[in-house]
Amino acid sequence: MTIKRTTMQLYILLILTILTQLTSCHGQHANQKIITNQVAKGDTVKELGGSIMAIYQDKKNQYWFASWETGVYTYDGKTLLNYTTKHGLPNNRVDEIKEDKSGNMYFVSCHPYSTIAKFNGQSFTKITPTPSSAWKLQANDLWLKNAYQTEKVYRFDGNIFYELTIPHPPNLTNPFEIYSIYQDQKGNIWFGTNPVGVCRYDGKSFDWITEEDVTEFRNEGANGVRSITEDKMGDFWFNTENRYSIYDSITLKSNKFYTRHESIGGLDGKKDSDLDEYLSTVRDNNNNLWFVTYRHGVYQYDGVNITHYTVRDNSKDITLFSIYKDNSGDLWLGTHENGAYKFNGTTFEKFRK
């Protein structure tokens, strides 16, 4: 009997020790739930999967590639690793990649439900955000998308993830979802929606742009505001042919929130063009704007001229999704079915390690 009691006591002590270790490691963030406390080594692979929708280069110059089907990949210049649900990632679809000031990585899945996974370089932690109505804007905040078909976003202040609901634009009650988040040069946060336009939050108020070109897209609003960027003059582009002045002296003196300008029109120069809406935009280090279309390649705009770059595999145009500028200013493309492409100064070529 003495031996049995001692065995039981040791067993209970072991369980309590494990629980104490888990709590002490992660108790400081009440809204984080541990998935695994084991090192996630990842699988060494020879190439990326076909679906690469987002690309990110971290502070250590390591590349991350987000897939809608096969989790996330990382490349350090030598080895290509793949992380999936078997390594602790909560969802094999990843829509967004962010990094905090400490170098922790966050992977957001927006479908079929919202998940946030934190990766500290060794293991994954699933984040459970705290619902809140306390909107704030701080310099080092991270802003992330929620699930599709919701009006919510996440704000991370370095300690807690808050789940926030964006208020509707004036006189509009249509349900909407968040397609893009952008922090402008003045530190204000912009939300691109489908289908009610664009919202700016400056820490005090919400200002909306609900012009027709950012609310009524072809295919019954399927496109939405997927991308937001500023050009060299500080004007905003919302993946449409128009541009918007926000902080210029003329707009500020007029006491208006914005001034809309007709701009380049269709990328192909045609009057009734199908290429006056894009999927993704970015400004390069030479202040050129780059526009990604779904099936018609990439267009560069230098402020005067438009240059077209085809992106093909075996002489066939491929379906694109996003464009990303890395730490060195190099441009990358995310695609639906053909992995990632990198611009070599002349053309976009498929990434192979």
Secondary structure, 3 states (H helix, E strand, C coil): CHHHHHHHHHHHHHHHHHHHHHHHHHCCCCCEEECCCCCCCCEECCCCCCCECEEEECCCCCEEEECCCCCEEEECCCCEEEECHHHCCCCCCCCEEEECCCCCEEEEECCCCCEEEEECCCCEEEECCEECCCCCCCCCCEEEECCCCCCEEEEECCCCEEEEECCCCCCCCCCCEEEEEEECCCCCEEEEEECCCEEEECCCCEEEECCHHHHCCHHHHCCCCCCCEECCCCCEECCECCEEECCCHHHHHCCCCCEEECCCCCCCCCCCCCCCECCEEEECCCCCEEEECCCCCEEEECCCCEEEECCEECCEECCEEEEEECCCCCEEEEECCCCEEEECCCCEEECCC
